[in-house]
Amino acid sequence: MSVIEKDVILRNSRGLHARPAALIVKTARMFKAEIAISKESDTVNGKSIMGVLMLAAPSGTLLNIRAEGEDAEEAVSELTKVIEMEMEY
């Protein structure tokens, strides 16, 4: 089983609030892989909105994405795009 891990900087100027968290979870749920997102020593299930919100990450935070499963590489690639994206309000 494939395991892919990548560090990504959160680019959204307002940090990880409800909208970007929901988009991260929506994207993560598109994949079969198990997905974990970490900030420092906190690790949460990337498919859980409550978990992702609990990271409370401000803009510029280094997040680690870890995916395990057959589509792990694609999952990490798509989640990287979402995390690095600046959202319009």
ZAMARGU-4260 file (C-alpha; in steps of 0.2 Angstrom, whole numbers, plus 5000, padded with zeros to 4 digits):
<rodrens>
0) 5000/5000/5000 | 5007/5017/4995 | 5010/5030/5008 | 5013/5048/5003 | 5018/5063/5014
5) 5021/5081/5010 | 5023/5097/5020 | 5012/5112/5013 | 5011/5130/5018 | 4993/5136/5021
10) 4991/5151/5010 | 4974/5157/5014 | 4975/5175/5021 | 4962/5171/5034 | 4969/5154/5039
15) 4960/5138/5041 | 4942/5143/5045 | 4925/5135/5040 | 4926/5137/5021 | 4944/5131/5018
20) 4942/5117/5030 | 4926/5111/5022 | 4935/5112/5005 | 4949/5101/5012 | 4937/5089/5019
25) 4927/5088/5003 | 4942/5085/4993 | 4949/5072/5005 | 4933/5062/5004 | 4935/5060/4985
30) 4948/5047/4989 | 4949/5030/4996 | 4966/5033/5004 | 4966/5037/5023 | 4971/5055/5025
35) 4979/5063/5040 | 4983/5082/5042 | 4996/5088/5055 | 5000/5104/5062 | 5015/5103/5074
40) 5011/5088/5086 | 4992/5089/5082 | 4986/5076/5069 | 4968/5074/5063 | 4958/5064/5051
45) 4958/5074/5035 | 4940/5068/5031 | 4933/5075/5047 | 4927/5093/5047 | 4928/5095/5066
50) 4946/5088/5066 | 4952/5099/5052 | 4944/5114/5061 | 4952/5110/5077 | 4969/5113/5069
55) 4965/5131/5070 | 4979/5136/5058 | 4983/5154/5054 | 4990/5159/5037 | 5008/5153/5034
60) 5006/5138/5045 | 5016/5122/5039 | 5004/5108/5037 | 5009/5090/5034 | 4997/5079/5023
65) 4999/5060/5024 | 4989/5048/5014 | 4989/5029/5014 | 4981/5019/5000 | 4980/5016/4982
70) 4976/5034/4977 | 4987/5042/4990 | 4998/5051/4978 | 4983/5059/4969 | 4975/5063/4986
75) 4991/5072/4992 | 4992/5082/4975 | 4974/5088/4976 | 4975/5092/4994 | 4991/5102/4991
80) 4982/5113/4978 | 4968/5116/4990 | 4979/5121/5005 | 4990/5132/4994 | 4975/5141/4986
85) 4970/5159/4991 | 4951/5159/4993 | 4939/5173/4987 | 4926/5180/5000
</rodrens>
